[in-house]
Each structure stands twice: as C-alpha cells, then as structure tokens.
Amino acid sequence: MIQRPKGCNDIYGREAKIWKYVESIIDATMEKYNYTYIRTPIFESTELFHRGIGESTDIVTKETYDFVDRGGRNMTLRPEGTAGVCRSYVENKMYGDPNQPVKVYYNGTMYRYERPQSGRDRELTQFGMEVLGSDDSLTDAEVISLAVNIYKMLGLKEIKVNINSLGDKESRDHYREALVQYFKPHIQDLCEDCQARLEKNPLRILDCKVDKDNPLLKNAPKIIDYLNDESKERFDKVKEYLDLLQVKYEVDPNVVRGLDYYNHTVFEIEAKVAGFGANNVLGGGGRYNHLCSEIGGPETPCIGFASGIGRLVRALELEEIKLPIVDSIDLFLMYVNEDEKKYAAYLSQELRMAGFIVDTEYTGRSLKAQFKQADRLNAKFIAVLNSEDLNNNEIKIKNNKTKQEEIISLDVLIYYLDEQLNTGVEEEYDNFFFEKDECHCEDDHHDCDCGNDCHCHHDK
Ligand code: HAM
C-alpha cells in the first residue's frame, strides 16, 4: 500500500472541522485588526531562503526541501512564510503605497525536513502575520496581543508569552564577542555543528537542538546585559505597550529564535497544558528590520509572528476546549423508489439553498439501513418520502430526538424547519426564493396557473 510521506498528515472528518473552525477564528480576528490576506507561492528561489533565513541556521543547512526544476533553476519549498511575504512586498513595490504599514496575514503549508515527532512535522501548516513599514514599538505589542487574542478567542487559557530583545547591530556585535569568549575554552564539549557555529554565528549555539540541555548553554551570557541604551529604551517601550494592552508576559533571555533575520523584539508563546511534550511552542516571531534590504529592497522595518495550526489544535484538544463544531445535520431524507429518490434530490437542493444542512441516501440502502445512517449522521429531523404524501403536497417529518412525528404541507416545510431548528434562515430563504422564482404573476402561488415558465415548486 502506498503510504503518505513521513511527517505529513491527512486531516479529515471531525479534525478537519476543528481546523476549519480554527481558521475561521483566525480570519475573523485578523480582519478586526485590519490585516489583509496574502497568498505567496509554496516554492520560491532557493536563494531567497538562504539570504533571508540565514546560511548558518538549522532550517537552511538541514531542513529545506530543495529541488532543481525542469528549467535548471534552484527552488525550495518554503520552510516559513516571512521571506516570501518580504519578497512579495519588495517585488510588487508595496513600499511605494502611501498606505503604510502594510499589514498582511497568511495561512498555508510549509516544509521542513525535520525528524518527525509529536508537534514536529515535515509538512506543517502555519498561520502568520507581518507588519511591513513601521518601526513603531506599538506594532510589536499589537502583533503579540493579536496572537494572544487569537488563542484566547479559541478558548485557550494555559498560554505563556516569553519576550526578549536581540537589540540592534551594535548590541549584537558586543554580545557576539562575549559569546565567542565564553564558549571558546569549552568548545570541544559541544557538538560538531556548534563548533562550526562559534566563528560563523555563535548566537546559533544557543538555539542548538543537540546541546539544548547542556549547562554551558544555560549559563551563557545573556543578550539583555549587552543591549545599548537605544535598544533598552525600545524594549522598555514594547513592554509599556504590552502592559497597556493587558498582555501578560515574562522576559526570557533564552528566547533567541532559530532564524537569523531578527533584531530587537523576539517572542514565543507556549502552551503550558500538561501532556504537550517538548514541542510546546505554539508560535513565535519578532522584529526583522533588515530582511527586505537583504533581499534587494529598501530598508524596511517589519515585525511578524507565525504559529503552527497542528500544535494549536493539539493544545485545544489537551485543554479539552469545547468548540462549536457542527456534528449533526438538520434533515435526512429517505426514500424507497426512483420517483421518491428524484424528489429527495430536488427537495435536498431546495432546502440546502435555503440554509439547512440536508443529506440523503446514495448507496441503495434498505429503509431500515437508512434509519441507521440518519442516526450515524446525527440527523435532527428525518423524513421518509412516499409518493402518496408527495401527491398530496405533504411530507411526514419526524424529530429524531423526541420521535414526535408530524404531517405537514410541503409549502410550509422551510418555515416549519426554521421554527423547529431556530436557524433564522427564513428571511434569507425569502430572498433566495424570489430571486430564483421567475413567476411574476400576482396570484397566490398555490393557485398559480399563469402559464409562465415558472419553476416554483408550489405550482401545479
Ligand atoms: P518558527 O518559530 O520557525 O517561526 O515557526 C513558527 C511556528 O511554526 C512554531 O512555533 C511552531 O508552532 C510551528 N512549527 C515550526 N516548525 C514546525 C514543525 N516542524 N512541525 C510543526 N509545527 C512547526 C517562523 O516560521 C517565522 N517565520 C515566524 C515569524 C513571522 N517571524 C516573523 N514573522
């Protein structure tokens, strides 16, 4: 049997409904903060990620899916969304739009060749947002608060926001020197990758997955002690705005992030719920003021955040949050013969267009088995169509919970269901109904014999 690739997932059934719900909350919340949706390609030139994310990062050295296309170009499946958004901002000259900053959000698959384990996939779905064209510390605080508010809107309680500052270039240069001096005498105790990182990019040692529990890393100098006055002031301002927005956070000097493009604010949001395991970071982000210029655009201050939807769904499950997922249908239409089947098909469509969730039989089940199917689908109402009732313009409809049965006129079926289910679709249906109905005669539809090409199902 052909199996799905390692580290990839099939999302279907109830889980897919949870994903769709989560995505609807993401869309709605982003809209409130006035972010617009952006879609960029799933693959980009390899150079974009090498330049953007950093040659010495784990993502670029070990995790990208690279390929040469049929035209001989080096391409990479995107491992994250930020570099592509910046490329798009630069290429489409969005920086020239007076409407700055540009605030965008995305939701899509990313690819990282990692060792698959719980919370760490090779195909992952991230939602994220980027603010391009503002250096205002309020944007840093707002991005963090937006991320937190999405989690809160979904009902998550057990989250923790950890923030840090990587400062400006001057601060980082001082810190870099301090790290080299600190690690040099002990470098043999660290993994081969870290030995190479010492000269190239010592900050990456702090982010090493192999040595992450080595006390050498824990006791290393902290960037916060190397921030110059300007960087400190900036960080204080971000904290002031976070307080104002009532976002709870902790300053964690160990947050350095795994991508090279950051400066100043960096942050991660963890799920603190029991059972989450090691990969408990729901999302992370930070400021990246030099990425646009790094890839050939103008110097543009930016901040952003991204979060794995898989991890988020898992956190919701572990916190046992009840989500408003529709796990039932309004009506299941059953039938025995071909004429009734045709009416079931017609009526299903009418009712669906009126706003109800309706299903019917497609596999030739016996009537008894159709009842079982209705139960499997959690049908709130069921109806067995029969030719005699239909000829009388009637339908026998049963509340599948109370088992109460009623014979009602087909003319009032929509209004009956609406009242019973409290769906509020009646008004919507009226609009739909008259738009579709081509009959313009003044007569009551029950008695209509206008001779027009009238498709109203009330007509004789
Ligand atoms: P990142 O920390 O690499 O940041 O990824 C963000 C989130 O994506 C992680 O916190 C995690 O939830 C999820 N994630 C990452 N890798 C995996 C994986 N292998 N399996 C499952 N989930 C994963 C970024 O990608 C930056 N682009 C964030 C950003 C946006 N910074 C500024 N703007």
Residues whose N, C-alpha, C, O or C-beta is under 5 A from the ligand:
A	BS01	HAM	E80 G81 T82 R112 E114 G119 R120 D121 L124 Q126 G128 M129 V281 L282 G283 G284 G285 G286 I303 G304 F305 A306 S307 G308 R311
